[in-house]
Amino acid sequence: MNRAFVLQELTEAHEALTRMIQEIRDTPDYDSGELFAEMPHLYHHLNTAWNARNVSQDEAQHVSDVTFKRWSAFPDDLPMFE
């Protein structure tokens, strides 16, 4: 596992989630529109942490658009509460 890369992505997800939580607390009219805009960013980092967990540092630094989209996709190898 590329620990540094996973940690980087999870840190980004943590920061995004912390920001979202604070915005919801501070903004009385925060609604589904804002949530809709922010959730893809959060999922991108979580999904990338999982999907790219075994890439080399070189692969992590030189990412094509196709690979970026593949890493951002919801994992198909992560069972969810079956």
C-alpha positions in Angstrom: 0.0 0.0 0.0 1.2 3.5 -0.8 0.7 4.9 2.7 1.8 8.4 1.8 -0.7 8.6 -1.1 -3.6 7.1 0.9 -2.8 9.5 3.8 -2.8 12.5 1.4 -6.2 11.5 0.0 -7.7 10.8 3.4 -6.4 14.1 4.7 -8.0 15.9 1.8 -11.3 14.0 2.5 -11.0 14.9 6.2 -10.5 18.6 5.4 -13.4 18.6 2.9 -15.7 16.9 5.4 -14.7 19.2 8.3 -15.3 22.2 6.0 -18.7 20.8 5.0 -19.7 20.2 8.6 -18.7 23.7 9.6 -20.6 25.3 6.7 -23.7 23.3 7.6 -23.4 24.5 11.2 -22.8 28.1 10.3 -25.2 28.5 7.4 -28.9 28.3 8.3 -30.0 28.1 4.7 -27.4 25.4 3.7 -29.4 23.0 1.7 -29.3 20.1 -0.8 -27.8 22.3 -3.5 -24.6 23.0 -1.5 -24.5 19.4 -0.4 -24.8 18.3 -4.0 -21.9 20.5 -5.0 -19.6 19.3 -2.2 -20.2 15.5 -2.1 -18.4 14.6 -5.3 -15.2 16.3 -4.0 -15.5 14.3 -0.8 -16.2 11.0 -2.6 -13.4 11.7 -5.0 -10.8 11.7 -2.2 -12.3 8.7 -0.4 -12.6 6.7 -3.6 -9.1 7.6 -4.8 -7.7 6.5 -1.4 -9.1 3.1 -2.0 -8.9 2.6 -5.7 -5.3 3.9 -5.9 -4.0 2.5 -2.6 -1.4 0.3 -4.3 0.0 2.7 -7.0 3.6 3.7 -7.0 4.6 7.3 -6.1 5.5 7.8 -9.8 2.0 6.7 -10.9 0.4 8.9 -8.2 2.3 12.0 -9.6 1.7 11.3 -13.3 -2.0 10.7 -13.6 -3.9 10.8 -16.9 -7.5 12.0 -17.2 -8.7 8.4 -17.7 -6.9 7.2 -14.7 -8.1 10.2 -12.6 -11.7 9.3 -13.5 -11.2 5.6 -12.8 -9.7 6.3 -9.3 -12.6 8.7 -8.6 -15.2 6.1 -9.3 -17.0 4.3 -6.5 -15.1 1.1 -5.8 -16.4 -2.1 -7.2 -14.3 -4.2 -5.0 -15.4 -2.8 -1.6 -18.4 -4.7 -0.2 -21.0 -2.4 1.4 -23.1 -3.9 4.2 -24.3 -7.0 2.3 
